[in-house]
């Protein structure tokens, strides 16, 4: 019994809180939010006495929302501003959508008044079609006018408008063709080139990889990079990767000699006192202790070393006026290094962590071309970061 009472009180508390929130939304003029909350509250047990407040609030919120939207539509229609066409269209959609939210839960009785709540529904089909057609024509005509300009930001706006037009009115005239045209005209095309000011040959494989912008993932909706100019495309910007210096160190092998020694256990021996006599235990047996010996090793360590440093820069150029926009310096380095060793003496004298160097040997030094290529791996990462953080904008 107590559990049932508690559940009833909890249910009443939830309804009371919901009604209060709905009242607040209504008084704040947020009619659609109030309608949503009231409809949600009436989805179950709509005829219950405890749900009557929701019915009254829903009736009032619907009437006020409808009156507000029709008043706004009338004002915008009389004003005659084309910028209002979208708002007029969406307002009619809202009027229709609001009715569709309420229709499934009708009828809703007002118990004290002995009648059903009144919701004066209208058929807005003609208004929706007419306002959509008016909006469609405006978006179409305005977008076509923007496409004949050279203003890329405006052309991109036309692209967005045309896509919206295709959503509300699919296959309207030649809108799909215009969308393609807007996307092409609104795109910034960037011509990419590589320049070598050094006296060294840059490996062809590295050049191809540096200029393969598909691997960078930098092409986006409004920017396309081409390392090979294409016919019929007017390039807006240029990007030049300029190699300034390439320094490669001589091949070096440095030798280092050092010694290691360690005390290691070597069986047992009889313990002697300071006089050289055998020490015995209480039973008369001689005492045995660990015997240690010193082991030594001479280590010959060899270190192979070769380094390559590349200094380059990236130039952003406006091809419309041939002006340099920005320059970004790049420094990259690659180091070839190999350490190996051998020894004379007793290997046990050396720490085990060092044993791996004994298993190695000398490696062939990479060619200068390979060093430049390996340095290019770091160069590609830095180039990608610059492109990511400094995009072309029109």
DAWOJO-V88792 format. One record per pair of residues at least 24 apart in sequence whose C-alpha atoms are under 6 Angstrom apart, sorted by the first residue. I is the first residue (numbers start at 1). GAP is how many residues later the second one is. Records with the same first field share a line. If there is no record, write none. Layout:
I=GAP  GAP
//
This chain:
31=30  34
85=50
89=42  43
92=36
136=29
152=34
155=31
156=30
187=35  36
188=34  35  48
189=34  35  46  47
190=35  45  47  48
191=35  36  47
192=34  35  46  47  48
193=47
194=46  47  48
195=47
196=46  47
197=46  47
198=46  47
206=167
236=83
237=80  81  82
238=78  79
239=76  77
240=74  75
241=73
242=70  71
243=69
244=67  68
245=65  66
246=63  64
247=61  62
248=59  60
249=57  58
251=55
252=52  53
253=50  51
254=48  49
255=46  47
256=44  45
257=42  43
258=40  41
259=38  39  40
260=36  37  89
261=34  35  88
262=32  33  87
263=30  31
264=28  29
265=26  27
266=25  26
267=24
295=54
296=49  50  53
297=47  48  49  52
298=45  46
299=44
300=41  42  43
301=40
302=37  38  39
303=35  36
304=33  34
305=31  32
306=29  30
307=27  28
308=25  26
309=24
332=47
333=42
334=41
//
